[in-house]
Structures are given as C-alpha cells and as structure tokens.
Amino acid sequence: MADAVTSQTILDDGGRNLVMKFTNISDGTGESAVAKIDVSGLTVNAVTGQACNRVVLNRLWFSNVGMGFQLLWNADSNVFICQAPKDWTDTWDFSMGMNDLPGITNNAGAGVNGDLLLTTNDHTSGDTYSVLVWALKHYANPS
C-alpha cells in the first residue's frame, strides 16, 4: 500500500503565475524527494512560446496533522528550501511585497532541472498534509 497523494493545478496561466495544491493521507509510507512541480509539464509562455525552466517560491499555505515535510530544489545534490513542522498550520510569504520579488529562487547548482521536490518526515498511518503553493514561473532563453 502507499500514501494517498494528490496534486492539483489550480492556476497555470501561461504567463507568470502557478498555483498548485498537494495533499497526502499517509499509510505510514511517506514520500521521499517526490517532484511536486515538474517544470517540463507546465504551460509554455503564451507570448513567447518559451518553456518554463524554473519557478520561484512566492507563498506557501499548509496544514500538517501528525507529519511534517521539507521542500527541496531538484539537482545532483538536492537543495533544502524549508521545513514545515508536524502538527502545524501556517502561511509563509517569501515575497517582499506586492510586486517586489524575489521570493525563494532556485539556486540548486549542478544538475538542476527546475523541479520542486517534497519529502515527508515523522509520518505515521493517518497523518495528513495539505499544501497550497503559489510560484512565479521563469522561462528558458530562446536558442
């Protein structure tokens, strides 16, 4: 058996914004470095046709019951972003105001592919998380 997980794209506007929701009802198995945002599958830029190659983490809303989770940037050696503690509900705003970026940029280094990964911790059967991520999309330079 495995954890019951869902991923839902709420907004992928073909421009700047990406909003996604992730849930998990654990059977005790947990998740390890699972790609929650796969940039290769996101909508291309509606104006330029460029593919998204990275996202910037702008805001995070979450509710954890029993377990916590870590977010990481995918690379040869994954880069730790943050730890959301178990039995905690919160909203984290990584932006610096309405139009003042940067948020948390992807600085994963060698082997970076732009994806956002999630790893659960302290998970036991019946634990849950619900996560809403608002990210800003960045696009590859034209070749």
Number of C-alpha atoms within 10 A of each C-alpha: 7 11 18 13 15 12 14 12 14 13 12 17 15 19 18 15 16 23 19 18 19 18 19 21 20 23 16 16 14 22 19 13 16 16 17 19 24 18 21 14 10 17 17 20 18 12 8 12 14 17 21 23 20 25 26 23 22 22 18 19 16 21 21 21 17 19 25 22 23 17 21 23 27 26 18 12 13 18 18 14 18 11 15 23 20 20 14 14 15 13 12 12 15 16 16 11 10 6 7 8 14 14 18 18 17 20 15 20 14 11 11 18 18 22 21 25 23 22 17 24 18 13 22 15 14 14 21 24 25 17 20 20 21 20 23 22 24 19 18 12 10 8 4
